[in-house]
Every structure is written in structure tokens, then in C-alpha cells.
Amino acid sequence: MFRSRDYSWSDLILLIGTTPITGLRGIEYEEGQELEYLRGAGNEPLDIMAGNKEYPGTLSLLESAITALEQASPTKSILGQPYTISVSYLKMGMIHTDIIGPLMFSKVPKGMKQGDKFAQHDLPFLSLGVKKGA
């Protein structure tokens, strides 16, 4: 019998704070670090130097989910508010959770086009870290 241990979309649960987000359409997040060659005499690098780390991401939500977050905010805006996102992957009784945050959203786009069946928007964010396997 074939059993895949890869995760599928149906295995993912996302929480913002303690609230499950059902209007989730996508999540991307990454860890990055600036790297630069250390150069000296000649044309070959001497070493690789590591610099600043960064944790950007994008949350894709339905308009109704964005509106619910805005209504729950004391300022009625998700901009300028710190959030924590929990991304849990559930497969065959095993749970892997990444905690992203604290984070802040940098944009809240709005809009629709003729023929759209729903409104989906990408919310870019910057985080102070990702705790894997929490």
C-alpha cells in the first residue's frame, strides 16, 4: 500500500492569534540571510560572510477574512498591529507547527474585476522570526 508523507492543502490549519482562518487561500513565508563574498587579492573569493536575517511572507485571504480581521482590530485596520500566525501541518496523526511572528502587514490591497466570483488579496508581511516545529 502506498502512503505519501507529503502534506496537501487539506492538511493545513492556519491561526492568526487563536482564531482559525477559513478564508485562507495561500501562505508563503521564508527565512533569508544576506550573504556576500569576502574578497582579497586575486579573483577568487576567500570566504562567504553572513549578514542580516529576514523573514518575509505573504498571506492570501478572501476579502471576508480580511474584513473580519479589520473589524476585530481596535483601530479597524490590520496595519500597524502585531500578529502571530500558526501554520500547522497535520498528516497521519503527526502535527508540525511553524509559529511566524510577531509580524506586521505592510499593505492591504482592495479591489475586484468584472467576472470575479470572489475577492482574494495578497497581504505581504515582515516577521521577526519563524519558530519551526513548535
C-alpha positions as CSV (number, residue, x, y, z in Angstrom):
1,M,0.0,0.0,0.0
2,F,1.3,3.4,-1.0
3,R,1.3,6.1,1.7
4,S,2.6,9.6,1.0
5,R,4.1,11.6,3.9
6,D,3.9,14.8,1.9
7,Y,1.4,17.5,3.0
8,S,-1.5,18.6,0.9
9,W,-3.6,21.7,1.2
10,S,-6.3,19.9,3.2
11,D,-3.6,19.1,5.9
12,L,-3.0,22.7,6.7
13,I,-4.6,24.7,9.5
14,L,-3.8,28.4,10.0
15,L,-4.5,30.5,13.1
16,I,-4.0,34.2,13.5
17,G,-3.6,34.5,17.2
18,T,-6.1,31.9,18.4
19,T,-8.6,32.4,15.5
20,P,-8.7,29.7,12.8
21,I,-8.8,31.4,9.3
22,T,-11.2,29.6,7.0
23,G,-10.8,32.3,4.3
24,L,-7.2,31.3,3.7
25,R,-6.2,30.9,0.0
26,G,-2.4,30.7,0.4
27,I,0.5,31.3,2.7
28,E,4.2,31.7,1.8
29,Y,6.9,32.5,4.3
30,E,10.7,32.2,4.2
31,E,13.9,32.7,6.1
32,G,16.6,34.5,4.4
33,Q,20.1,35.8,5.2
34,E,22.3,38.2,3.3
35,L,25.4,36.6,2.0
36,E,28.4,38.2,0.4
37,Y,31.8,37.0,-0.8
38,L,34.8,38.2,1.2
39,R,37.4,39.2,-1.4
40,G,41.1,39.9,-1.2
41,A,44.0,39.5,-3.6
42,G,43.2,37.7,-6.9
43,N,39.8,36.9,-8.4
44,E,38.8,34.0,-6.1
45,P,36.6,34.6,-3.0
46,L,38.3,34.0,0.3
47,D,35.1,33.3,2.3
48,I,31.4,33.8,2.5
49,M,30.3,36.4,5.0
50,A,26.8,36.2,6.6
51,G,24.8,39.4,7.2
52,N,21.3,40.3,8.3
53,K,18.5,37.8,8.6
54,E,15.0,38.4,7.3
55,Y,11.6,36.7,7.5
56,P,9.2,38.0,4.8
57,G,6.0,36.4,3.7
58,T,2.6,36.7,2.0
59,L,-0.8,35.7,3.3
60,S,-3.5,35.3,0.7
61,L,-7.0,35.8,2.1
62,L,-10.6,36.2,0.9
63,E,-11.9,39.7,1.3
64,S,-14.4,38.5,4.0
65,A,-11.4,37.2,6.2
66,I,-9.6,40.5,5.8
67,T,-12.8,42.4,6.8
68,A,-13.2,40.1,9.9
69,L,-9.6,40.8,11.0
70,E,-10.1,44.5,10.5
71,Q,-13.3,44.5,12.5
72,A,-11.6,42.7,15.3
73,S,-8.8,45.2,15.4
74,P,-9.1,48.1,17.9
75,T,-8.1,50.6,15.1
76,K,-10.3,48.8,12.4
77,S,-7.1,48.3,10.4
78,I,-4.6,45.4,10.3
79,L,-1.8,47.8,9.5
80,G,0.4,48.7,12.5
81,Q,-0.9,45.8,14.5
82,P,1.4,42.9,15.6
83,Y,0.1,39.4,14.8
84,T,1.3,35.9,15.3
85,I,0.5,33.2,12.7
86,S,0.5,29.5,13.5
87,V,0.7,27.2,10.5
88,S,0.0,23.5,11.4
89,Y,0.5,20.6,9.0
90,L,-1.4,17.5,10.0
91,K,-0.6,14.2,8.5
92,M,-1.3,10.6,9.7
93,G,-1.6,11.6,13.3
94,M,1.6,13.8,13.2
95,I,1.5,17.6,13.7
96,H,4.2,20.0,12.6
97,T,3.6,23.6,13.5
98,D,5.5,26.7,12.5
99,I,5.0,29.9,14.5
100,I,5.5,33.1,12.5
101,G,5.9,36.3,14.3
102,P,5.4,38.7,15.7
103,L,4.7,40.1,12.3
104,M,3.2,43.2,10.7
105,F,1.3,43.5,7.4
106,S,2.7,46.1,5.1
107,K,-0.2,46.5,2.6
108,V,-3.9,45.8,2.5
109,P,-5.0,45.8,-1.2
110,K,-8.6,46.0,-2.2
111,G,-10.5,45.6,-5.5
112,M,-12.3,43.3,-7.8
113,K,-12.7,42.9,-11.6
114,Q,-15.7,42.2,-13.8
115,G,-16.4,38.5,-13.8
116,D,-14.7,37.8,-10.4
117,K,-16.5,35.2,-8.4
118,F,-14.7,36.2,-5.1
119,A,-12.2,38.7,-3.9
120,Q,-8.8,37.3,-2.9
121,H,-5.9,39.6,-1.8
122,D,-2.3,39.0,-1.0
123,L,-1.1,40.6,2.2
124,P,2.7,41.0,2.4
125,F,4.2,40.9,5.8
126,L,7.5,41.1,7.7
127,S,8.2,38.9,10.7
128,L,10.7,38.9,13.4
129,G,11.2,35.1,13.1
130,V,9.9,31.7,12.4
131,K,9.9,29.0,15.1
132,K,9.8,25.7,13.4
133,G,8.2,22.6,14.9
134,A,6.7,24.4,17.8
